[in-house]
């Protein structure tokens, strides 16, 4: 009971940390932070992982070990059952709301893939915390129930240790994901393909030579690309082509707020074959050609 109570208090503090990070990320750019403060959300979500581990996991495991060494008899199990029952209902409602909010962003991806790929740190943090809280309450209920039936208070202590292990696993998963976001993640393959398609869809760009993307924050994407232009283009036409390409990128990927395009003369032998964006563009072109060929075959069959 005590372990789960401390975990609930830590959860409330974690929600406050996420709100602080979201608020601080909206500050205007400054001379020292010219790309803004979007990374604040990743930092505060990482702090959440630290709090879950230290306050939740370590304390729960410590409490369980102490109860094993110095057992204490459950004096009012009815009260414990009532409190845990109400907490399970409320936590289940909280998890249901979190799932409902995350479902539109998740799309058809699995929950594990969503937690791994999403760039908004609040959603995986809240989902993992709610799942851990609900599972922790169930473990606490099982521990209290078995201790009451067997009159062996060590089962209550075992429940605390199990909660500590659970919270430790959740903290590690959350820390790993937030670490990846703090270091800097690129756009998803689908988003990179959309950027390449937007750049190459105009008559002023021959080919994307290479592309690099970076999430400055969940809603801010940096795009840097070297694009191939014709060798006889004038500076005026190249500048106009770059401006047009930037407008197409922002139309295709609205979060691409920072765009840097460098013109170069395209030479097939100098193409960066290791560039993920080049692979994405090649795959997209093959898919487009395959779809066009299928459409032509279908049209010929109908004409017969």
Backbone torsions as a table, in degrees:
resi	resn	phi	psi	omega
1	UNK	NA	-48.0	-179.2
2	UNK	-62.5	-42.0	-179.6
3	UNK	-61.3	-44.5	-179.2
4	UNK	-71.4	-30.9	175.5
5	UNK	-64.9	-44.3	177.1
6	UNK	-63.6	-39.0	177.6
7	UNK	-61.4	-39.5	179.5
8	UNK	-65.3	-40.6	177.1
9	UNK	-63.7	-42.0	178.0
10	UNK	-62.7	-38.6	177.5
11	UNK	-58.8	-44.0	179.0
12	UNK	-61.4	-42.5	176.9
13	UNK	-63.9	-35.6	179.8
14	UNK	-66.2	-38.6	177.1
15	UNK	-61.7	-38.3	177.4
16	UNK	-64.3	-40.3	178.0
17	UNK	-61.7	-42.5	179.3
18	UNK	-63.8	-39.3	178.1
19	UNK	-66.4	-39.1	177.6
20	UNK	-63.2	-44.4	179.0
21	UNK	-61.7	-41.8	179.4
22	UNK	-64.6	-39.6	179.8
23	UNK	-68.3	-45.2	-177.9
24	UNK	-68.7	-26.7	-179.8
25	UNK	-69.6	-15.6	-177.4
26	UNK	-89.8	3.9	179.2
27	UNK	-65.0	152.5	178.6
28	UNK	-68.6	153.5	178.5
29	UNK	-62.5	151.9	-179.7
30	UNK	-127.9	178.1	179.7
31	UNK	-65.1	-35.2	-179.4
32	UNK	-84.3	-23.1	-178.2
33	UNK	-127.9	77.1	-172.8
34	UNK	-76.1	-14.0	174.7
35	UNK	-98.2	7.9	177.1
36	UNK	90.7	-169.5	-172.9
37	UNK	-120.7	27.0	-179.2
38	UNK	-58.3	-30.0	-179.2
39	UNK	-68.1	-13.1	177.3
40	UNK	-57.8	-36.0	-178.8
41	UNK	-65.1	-36.5	177.8
42	UNK	-69.4	-39.7	-178.5
43	UNK	-64.3	-46.9	-177.9
44	UNK	-70.2	-30.8	174.2
45	UNK	-67.4	-34.4	175.1
46	UNK	-66.1	-37.0	175.5
47	UNK	-61.6	-35.4	177.0
48	UNK	-59.1	-43.7	178.5
49	UNK	-61.2	-39.9	179.1
50	UNK	-64.6	-42.2	-179.8
51	UNK	-65.5	-42.9	178.9
52	UNK	-58.9	-39.3	-177.4
53	UNK	-73.4	-50.4	-173.8
54	UNK	-73.7	-54.9	-175.7
55	UNK	-75.7	-39.7	-176.8
56	UNK	-84.6	-64.3	-172.2
57	UNK	-67.8	-51.2	-175.5
58	UNK	-64.4	-45.1	-178.9
59	UNK	-64.8	-42.3	-179.3
60	UNK	-62.5	-43.9	179.0
61	UNK	-65.0	-41.6	178.9
62	UNK	-62.7	-44.9	179.3
63	UNK	-61.3	-42.0	178.8
64	UNK	-63.7	-42.6	-179.8
65	UNK	-65.6	-41.2	178.2
66	UNK	-63.3	-38.1	178.8
67	UNK	-69.4	-29.5	174.9
68	UNK	-69.4	-39.8	-179.2
69	UNK	-74.6	-35.2	-178.1
70	UNK	-132.0	79.8	-176.4
71	UNK	-60.1	142.9	176.3
72	UNK	-126.1	131.9	-175.4
73	UNK	-73.9	139.6	175.2
74	UNK	-73.7	117.1	-176.2
75	UNK	-90.7	-34.6	-177.5
76	UNK	-131.2	73.3	-179.0
77	UNK	-64.3	-28.0	180.0
78	UNK	-62.5	-43.2	178.1
79	UNK	-62.7	-41.1	179.4
80	UNK	-62.6	-42.9	178.8
81	UNK	-63.1	-41.6	-179.0
82	UNK	-64.4	-46.1	-179.4
83	UNK	-63.6	-45.1	-179.4
84	UNK	-66.1	-37.5	178.8
85	UNK	-63.0	-47.1	177.7
86	UNK	-62.4	-41.7	-179.0
87	UNK	-63.8	-38.7	179.0
88	UNK	-64.0	-42.0	178.5
89	UNK	-62.8	-47.7	-178.8
90	UNK	-65.4	-41.9	-179.8
91	UNK	-68.2	-35.7	175.5
92	UNK	-63.0	-39.3	177.0
93	UNK	-65.0	-40.3	178.0
94	UNK	-62.9	-43.3	178.7
95	UNK	-64.8	-39.1	177.9
96	UNK	-60.9	-42.5	177.3
97	UNK	-64.2	-40.7	179.9
98	UNK	-64.0	-41.8	178.7
99	UNK	-64.6	-40.9	-179.9
100	UNK	-64.2	-40.1	179.2
101	UNK	-69.8	-34.3	-176.1
102	UNK	-83.4	-21.9	-174.0
103	UNK	-57.8	-44.4	178.5
104	UNK	-59.9	-37.8	179.2
105	UNK	-73.7	-30.5	-177.7
106	UNK	-70.6	-36.4	-177.3
107	UNK	64.7	-131.9	-179.2
108	UNK	-94.0	-1.0	-179.0
109	UNK	-70.3	153.8	174.7
110	UNK	-70.2	163.8	-179.5
111	UNK	-64.8	-37.5	178.0
112	UNK	-64.1	-43.0	178.2
113	UNK	-64.7	-40.1	179.3
114	UNK	-61.8	-46.3	179.8
115	UNK	-63.7	-34.9	-179.3
116	UNK	-75.4	-34.1	-170.4
117	UNK	-101.2	-21.3	-175.8
118	UNK	-64.2	146.6	179.5
119	UNK	-99.6	-7.5	177.3
120	UNK	-91.6	110.9	-171.7
121	UNK	-70.9	-23.5	-175.8
122	UNK	-65.7	-38.8	-175.7
123	UNK	-64.1	-53.1	177.9
124	UNK	-64.0	-33.7	179.5
125	UNK	-63.7	-46.8	-179.1
126	UNK	-67.9	-41.7	-179.9
127	UNK	-62.1	-48.3	-178.8
128	UNK	-64.7	-39.9	179.6
129	UNK	-65.7	-42.5	-179.2
130	UNK	-66.2	-41.2	177.1
131	UNK	-63.1	-44.1	179.8
132	UNK	-64.2	-39.8	-179.7
133	UNK	-65.1	-43.8	-179.6
134	UNK	-65.4	-44.6	177.4
135	UNK	-64.0	-38.0	178.7
136	UNK	-64.3	-39.5	177.5
137	UNK	-64.6	-40.5	177.6
138	UNK	-64.0	-42.1	177.8
139	UNK	-63.1	-41.0	178.4
140	UNK	-64.1	-40.0	179.0
141	UNK	-64.5	-41.9	178.6
142	UNK	-64.1	-43.6	-179.8
143	UNK	-61.0	-44.7	179.9
144	UNK	-66.5	-41.6	-178.3
145	UNK	-63.9	-47.4	-178.9
146	UNK	-65.8	-39.0	178.8
147	UNK	-64.2	-37.6	179.4
148	UNK	-69.0	-42.7	-177.6
149	UNK	-69.8	-43.0	-174.8
150	UNK	-89.9	-9.6	-175.6
151	UNK	58.8	30.1	178.9
152	UNK	-120.2	104.1	-174.4
153	UNK	-70.3	-7.5	177.9
154	UNK	-67.1	-24.2	177.1
155	UNK	-66.5	-35.4	175.1
156	UNK	-63.3	-40.8	177.2
157	UNK	-65.1	-39.5	178.3
158	UNK	-62.6	-35.9	176.5
159	UNK	-61.8	-41.2	177.8
160	UNK	-62.8	-42.3	179.1
161	UNK	-64.8	-41.0	178.4
162	UNK	-62.7	-39.3	176.7
163	UNK	-62.8	-41.1	178.6
164	UNK	-62.3	-42.1	177.9
165	UNK	-64.2	-42.9	179.0
166	UNK	-60.0	-48.4	-179.2
167	UNK	-65.9	-34.0	176.8
168	UNK	-62.8	-42.1	178.6
169	UNK	-64.5	-43.7	179.3
170	UNK	-63.3	-42.0	179.9
171	UNK	-62.4	-40.7	179.6
172	UNK	-64.8	-45.7	179.0
173	UNK	-60.1	-46.4	-178.9
174	UNK	-65.0	-40.2	179.7
175	UNK	-64.8	-40.9	179.5
176	UNK	-62.5	-44.2	-179.3
177	UNK	-66.7	-43.3	180.0
178	UNK	-68.3	-33.9	176.0
179	UNK	-61.1	-42.5	179.3
180	UNK	-62.8	-40.3	179.3
181	UNK	-69.7	-36.9	178.8
182	UNK	-65.5	-41.0	178.2
183	UNK	-64.0	-37.6	178.5
184	UNK	121.4	116.2	178.3
185	UNK	-109.7	147.3	178.2
186	UNK	-82.0	173.5	176.5
187	UNK	-67.2	160.0	178.4
188	UNK	-65.1	156.7	178.3
189	UNK	-55.3	-39.1	178.5
190	UNK	-63.9	-39.1	179.2
191	UNK	-69.9	-38.6	176.5
192	UNK	-62.9	-41.9	178.5
193	UNK	-62.7	-38.5	178.5
194	UNK	-65.5	-37.4	178.4
195	UNK	-65.9	-46.3	179.1
196	UNK	-60.9	-43.9	179.7
197	UNK	-62.2	-40.3	179.3
198	UNK	-65.1	-40.8	-179.7
199	UNK	-66.2	-43.7	-173.3
200	UNK	-84.4	-4.8	-177.1
201	UNK	-79.2	-8.9	178.6
202	UNK	-96.0	158.6	-179.3
203	UNK	-75.8	-9.0	-173.6
204	UNK	-91.9	-5.1	-179.1
205	UNK	-125.2	126.1	179.3
206	UNK	-76.8	-48.4	-173.6
207	UNK	-162.7	150.9	170.1
208	UNK	-82.3	120.3	-178.8
209	UNK	-78.7	-50.4	168.5
210	UNK	-156.2	161.8	-173.1
211	UNK	-141.1	139.3	173.1
212	UNK	-132.1	137.3	178.5
213	UNK	-130.4	155.0	-180.0
214	UNK	-153.0	131.5	175.4
215	UNK	-81.0	109.1	173.4
216	UNK	-73.0	-29.5	177.3
217	UNK	-161.3	176.0	-179.1
218	UNK	-59.2	-33.2	-178.1
219	UNK	-112.0	17.8	179.7
220	UNK	-134.9	122.1	-178.7
221	UNK	-119.4	132.3	173.6
222	UNK	-96.7	131.5	-179.3
223	UNK	-122.7	123.1	175.7
224	UNK	-127.3	125.5	-175.7
225	UNK	-143.9	147.1	169.3
226	UNK	-103.8	124.1	-174.7
227	UNK	-116.6	144.3	179.8
228	UNK	-87.6	129.8	177.0
229	UNK	-120.7	168.7	179.6
230	UNK	-74.5	145.6	-174.2
231	UNK	-68.4	-20.3	-178.3
232	UNK	-101.9	10.0	177.1
233	UNK	-70.1	145.0	176.5
234	UNK	-83.7	163.8	178.6
235	UNK	-60.3	-38.0	-179.8
236	UNK	-63.6	-45.5	-178.2
237	UNK	-69.1	-34.2	177.5
238	UNK	-65.8	-44.2	179.1
239	UNK	-62.2	-42.4	178.7
240	UNK	-65.3	-37.7	178.7
241	UNK	-65.8	-38.7	178.1
242	UNK	-65.5	-43.2	178.1
243	UNK	-60.7	-41.6	179.8
244	UNK	-66.6	-39.0	178.9
245	UNK	-65.1	-39.0	177.8
246	UNK	-63.4	-40.5	178.0
247	UNK	-64.1	-38.7	178.9
248	UNK	-66.7	-38.3	178.8
249	UNK	-63.4	-46.3	-178.3
250	UNK	-66.5	-30.6	176.5
251	UNK	-70.3	-37.0	-179.0
252	UNK	-79.6	-37.9	-178.4
253	UNK	-131.5	90.7	-173.7
254	UNK	-59.4	-26.5	-178.3
255	UNK	-79.3	-3.4	177.7
256	UNK	-76.8	83.9	-176.6
257	UNK	-88.1	-29.2	-177.5
258	UNK	-113.4	109.8	-175.1
259	UNK	-125.4	128.2	178.0
260	UNK	-129.6	113.0	-178.8
261	UNK	-114.3	127.7	179.5
262	UNK	-111.1	119.8	179.7
263	UNK	-78.9	148.2	177.6
264	UNK	-155.6	163.7	176.2
265	UNK	-82.9	123.3	-177.1
266	UNK	-75.9	129.0	173.5
267	UNK	-132.2	120.7	-173.9
268	UNK	-56.3	-36.3	-177.0
269	UNK	-72.1	-14.8	179.1
270	UNK	-100.9	7.9	-178.6
271	UNK	-64.2	140.2	-179.9
272	UNK	-82.9	91.7	-175.1
273	UNK	-70.9	-15.0	179.1
274	UNK	-87.6	-6.4	-176.6
275	UNK	-70.3	123.6	177.9
276	UNK	-58.1	-34.9	-179.4
277	UNK	-67.1	-36.0	177.2
278	UNK	-64.3	-42.5	176.2
279	UNK	-60.5	-43.0	-179.9
280	UNK	-63.3	-41.9	179.6
281	UNK	-66.3	-41.1	178.2
282	UNK	-61.9	-44.1	178.1
283	UNK	-62.8	-40.3	179.3
284	UNK	-64.8	-40.1	179.0
285	UNK	-66.1	-41.2	178.1
286	UNK	-62.4	-41.8	178.9
287	UNK	-64.3	-40.8	179.0
288	UNK	-63.9	-43.0	178.4
289	UNK	-65.3	-40.5	179.1
290	UNK	-64.3	-41.9	179.0
291	UNK	-65.0	-41.1	179.0
292	UNK	-64.5	-40.5	179.0
293	UNK	-65.0	-41.0	177.8
294	UNK	-63.8	-39.3	178.9
295	UNK	-65.0	-38.7	178.7
296	UNK	-66.2	-41.9	179.1
297	UNK	-64.1	-40.3	178.2
298	UNK	-64.6	-37.9	-179.8
299	UNK	-66.8	-39.7	179.6
300	UNK	-65.6	-39.5	179.5
301	UNK	-65.0	-39.0	179.9
302	UNK	-68.9	-33.7	-178.9
303	UNK	-69.8	-22.5	179.1
304	UNK	-75.3	NA	NA
